Amino acid sequence: MSKAVLFAPFWRQPGHIGNNRMERFVRWLAEDGYQVIVIRGGSADGEQQMAWGIEYTVRDPAGIYRDNVAASGFAAQGGKSWKKWLKAIGHRLLNPDPSIIWARRAMHHPRVQERVQGASFILSSSPPESPHVGANYLARKFAIPHIVDMRDGWLDEPLKPLLKTSALRRWQEGRLEARILEHASAILVTSAAWKQHLCTRFPSFNSKVVEITNGYPASQPPSIPPAAGQPLILMHTGRFSASDSRRTPEAVLLPLLDALQGRTQAGQIRLIGALSPEENRRIDGMEREFAKHQWKIERTGNIPRAELLQELTQAHGLLLVSSSQAALPSKLFEYIPTRRPILAVTEASSATAQLCRDLPQAFVVEPGQPDIAVIRAFLAAGSQTNPPASVPEQYGEPALRETLRSVIRQL
């Protein structure tokens, strides 16, 4: 039986968005006859037989990846100040990121090396970028093709503030990125814009950079057309500024508030996902303004993904904020199959805006200067039982899966 190794320390970490993409890869590869081996991070070394193959846990000395703990160590959100200091120091001193402590332990682990030998390929997924370092080492040591899966850019639109402010750090990680990508047999990116950015810097990589977007959920409950005359329910899922300070609740809530002027229909805005204390404080102020128009803001916190997908089927409209030029938010692919109207606050030149041009259910406005008429058209569409909508096949599992198969065949 052919063997496929997936090098992903975040596998099974609660709330990590990368799990959705990796779950698809694991399932597709297993269904295609591969024995799948996932190398993940956790609290203790261990091995578990799964229906699809083997899950091998490598203990993370830094405590970033822990089992049965939502957040700890460098990864803590909203924890004690000393943890924040550790995280900041780790990002400054460790190249490319604090996860390199886990990656180096994993790549030298005797049991991992034993499992990797004879594999058809090894696939590493980022962010963070440290998994690529570990997988690159193993690929070279055992002459295995390496597939680099870049869910976000590395030096292109970097998520890490240090890469934006430090020329030295950009040079250091730039050398590392170039070395890993040069050796890679294939590079996966999640939008055409990412491919353009990367191939502009590395024209010779063009033939091995392949776009595999995130995709629709494997199973999503059918939408329930809302009854006419009901108060509108608008939903936003996921975080706002946790990974990008430019993405704020105000970007979508304030334009909506302006669009409600003169309207009499009541409604509710449901924010599903983790919010920071500062975001909650700012939303408190806007909540009072919405109440003047008979609108409520409900904050649910995180909920299980299956429950989230069920919630989406009951929405009249869906809200999205994207500040990136190249990234396609994964929530967009959860929104599209509902066939409900989508209000996307994003730059007109962004990858998100370009995708939305092919969606009759999408209404795009620029951040900072939104067209109130477009927002009111979005609200009007939300009141319709079956507004115009499409679900493009290229973002469905069959098309994406065939693209991955094509990449593997060419290794």
N, C-alpha and C positions, 0 to 999 in steps of 0.2 A: 504494500500500500504506500502511495506517495505521501510525503510528510510536508506540512506547511507550518512554519514557526511565526507566531505573531508576538512581537516584543512591545508590550504596552503596560507600563507600570500602573496606569490608572484603571485598568480593568477591574470592574466591580466596586470602584470607589463611589460611595453614594453621591448622587447629583452631578457626577462628571459627564459632561455632554459628549465626550469622546466615546463613551460606552455604546451609544446608539449606532455609530458608524462601525465600531469593532464588532458589535453583535451581528450586523449584516455580513461582514466578512467571514466571521466564524461559521455562520449558518450556511452561506453560499459554498464555502470551501468544503464543509462536511458533506453537503448534499452532492458535491461533485466528486466525492470519493476520497478526499484527503483525510489523513489523520492530522488533526489540528492540535498544535501545542502552543498554548498561551503562556508567556512568561510575564508575570505580574508582580507588583509590589504588595507587601503586607506586613503583618506583625511578626511572623515567624516562618521559617522555611517549611515547605510542605508540598505534597503532591496529591492531586485528586483526579481520579478517573471520571471522565464525563462522557455523555453519550456521543459527543463529537470528537473526543480525543483526551488530551491531558492538560490540566491546569496546574502549572508549577509556580508556587509562590516563593519569592526570594525576599527574605527579611530586609526591611529598609532601615539602616542604622540611623538615618536622619529623622525618622518618624513622620515623614511626609505622607507615606502610604501606610495606613493602619486598617486593621480589620475591626468591624463593629464599632468604629468611631467615625462620626460624620466629618470631623475636622480636627487636626492636631498638628503639632510641630510647626514647620514652616508654612503649612497649608492652612493654619488656623485663620478664620475670618472673625473679626470682632473680638479676639481673645485678649489676653493680657498684653501690656505694652512690651514686655520682654520678648514675647513671641514675635511681635511685629519687628522688633529690632533684629532678632535672629534671621527673620526672613529677608530683611533689607541687607544685612551683612552677607548672607548667603548668596544673594543675587550679585553682589559686588565682587565677592572673592572667588566664586565658583563659576567656571566656564563650561558649558553655556548657562547653567542654572543649578539650583541646589539639588535637583534630581540626579545629578551626575554621581553623587555618592551611591545611590542605589544602582545606577547603570554600571558603574565600575565593579561593584560587588557581583552583580548579575552576570556580567560578561566573563568574569574569571571564575565563576562558580563551577566546580567540577560536574555537578549534576546537570546544570544548564548546558555545558559544553557537550556532555554525553548525549543529551536529547537533541541538540542542534545538528550533530553530525549526520550527513546523508539526507538532509532536508532538500526539497526541491527549490525552496526559496525561504528567505526571512523577510518579514514585513514589519517595519517600525512606524509608529504613528506619533505625530506631534500636533500641538504643543503639550508639554514642554519638549525641547529639542534633544535633551540628553538621551532618550531612547535611540535616536539615530546614531549616537556615538557608540553605544553598546552593540547595536546590531551591525554597524559597520565593522567593528573589531571582529565579531564572530564570523561575518561574511568573508572577510579576508583570511582569517585563520583556517577556515574549513572550505574555502573556495565555493561559497554558496551565493547565488544571485541575491542582491539586496533591493527590495522595493521600499522606497522612501515615500511615506504617505504624509503629505503636508496639509493638515486641516486648516492651517493659517500660514501666512508668510513667515519667513525667518527674518531676513534683512528687509524684505518688502513689507511695508506697513507694519513694522514690528509692534508686538504687544508690550514688550518690555520697555519701560521708560528709559532705561540706561542706554539702550541702542539708539535712542533719539538724541541723547544729550552728550554721550561720550564717544569721541572719535576713536579713542584707543580701544574701547570695548567693541565698537563696530568693526574695527580692523581685526581684532582677535577672533570674534565670532564669524567674521566674513571669511577668514582663512579656513576655519573649521567647516563652515557651510560648504565652501567650494571643494574642499577635499572629500567630504562625504558624498556630495552630489556628483562629483566627477567619477567616483567609484560605483555609484548606484547603477543598477541595471535598468531601473524604471523609477520615475518620479511621478507621484499622483498629486494633483492639485484639485481644489474644489470649485474653481470657476475659471472661465476663459481669461478673466482679467489677471488672476494669479499667474497663469501660464504666460501671458504677455509680459508681465513684470519680470518674471524669472528668465525668460528667454531673451529679453532685452539685455539683461546683464550677462547671460551665458548663452549666446546664440548657438553654440555647438550642442547644447542640450535639447534642442527643439524636437528631435526625433524620439526622445525618451520621456518627454513630459506629456502626461495624459490627464485630461480633465475627467474626473469622476466626482460629480457633485454629491452632496448629501441628497437623500431621497425621501419619498413618502414613507410613512410608517407601513410596516408589513401588513398590519391589520388595523384598520381605523373604523370605528363605528359609523354607520350612515348618519348623515346630518338630519336633523329634525326641522323641517321648514317652520319658522316661527309664525304663529297666528297673527293676522292683521290686527293692528290697534294695541298690541301689547307694549309695555315699556321696553325700550331698546336695552339690550345687554351687549356691551362692548367688552372685549377681553384682550388683555396683554399677558403673554406668558414669558417666564424667564426673568433674568436680571436686567437691570439698566446699566449702571456705570461701574459694576464690579470689574469688568475687564476692559472698559474704555470710558474714561471720564467724560468724553464728549457726548455720550449717550445718556440722556437724563430724562426723568419723568416729565419735566416741563416741556421737552421738545414736542411731545404729543398732547399732553393735557391742556396746556395753555391755548394752542390753536383750536382744540375742541371746545374749550370754554368760550372763545370768541365766536365760534360757529353756532353756539346755542343761543346767542342773543336774538330775542324775538320769537324763539320757538316755544311751544307750549307742551310738547310731548315729553313725558318723564322718562328717565332712563337710569342705567347703572353701569359703572365702569368697574370691571373685576380684574384686579391685578394679581396674577398667580405667579408666585415665585418669591425668592428671598429679596428683601429690601434692607438697605443699610439704615442705621439710626438717622443719619442725615437726610436720606431720601424720605423716610417716614415723616420727619419733621417738616420738610418742604411740602409733602403731599397733604399734611394736616391743614396747612394754610389754603391750599387750593380746594380742599374738600368743602370748606365753608362757602367758597364762591360757587361751587357746583350745586350746593344745597339750595341756593337762591333760585336755581332753575329747575328744581325738583329732580336733581340727579344725585346719586349716591356713589361713593367710591368704596369698594370692598377690597380688603387685602387678605388673601387667604394664606400666604406663606407657601412653602413648597408642598406639593402633593404628588403622590405616585404618578408615574407617566401614564399608566393605563387610565387612571382617573382623569388626568389632564386631557387626554384625547377624547374622553367621553364629555368633558365639560365643553370642549370646542364645538361639539355638535349642537349645543344649545345657544350658541352666540348668534346675535344678529349681525355683528361686525367684529373684525379682528384688527388689533393695533400692532404696529411694528415700527421700531426706530433703528436705523442703521447709519452709523457715521463713517463706515469703511468704504473705500472706493472699490476694493476687490472682493471682499468677503460676501458670501451669500448666507445670511443667518439661517441656522438649521430650523428655527421655528417657522420660517417661510414655507418649508416643505411639509410641515404639519398643518399649516393654514390652508394651503391650496386645495387639498382634497375635500375640505368641508364645503367648497363652492360658495362660501359666504364672502361678502365684501371685505377687502383688506385696505386699510389706510396705512400707507408706507411713508414715513418721514425720512427722506434720504436725498442726497444730492442727485440731480438729474443725470449726471455722468457716471453714477455708480453702477456696479454690477447688479445690485438689487433693482435699481430703476430700470435697467435694460431688460432684465428678466420680466419685470412687471408689465412692460409694454405689450407682452404677448398674453396678458391675463385680463380679460374684460372685467373681472371682479376686483382689479387692483386700482387704487386711487393714490397717486403719488404727489406729494407736496415737498417743497424744499424746506429744510430746517432754517429757522430764523425769519423766513419770509413766505409762509404758507399761503396758498390761495384758498381763501375761505369758501369760495364758490365750489371748489373741488371737495372740500370737507363736507359741505352741505349736500353735495351729490352723493357722497359716501353714506351719509346718514339716511338720505332718501332711499338708497339702494338697500340699506339694512332693513328698512320697513317693508320691502317687497318679499313675497313668499319665495319666489324663484328668480332672483336677478340673474342677468347673463354671467356665465362663468365657464371656464375650461380647466382641464386637468391634463397638461401636456405629458405625453407618454415618455419623453426622454428622462424624466425625473422619477419614473417608476422602477421597481426592482428588476423587472426583466431586462430593460435597456441597460441599467447600470451594471447588473451582473454580467451581461455579455461583454461589456467593456473591460471589466476586470479579467474575464476569461481570456480576452484577446491579449491583454498585457502579459498574462502568465504564459500563454502559448509562445510569445516572442522572446522569452527570457533565454 
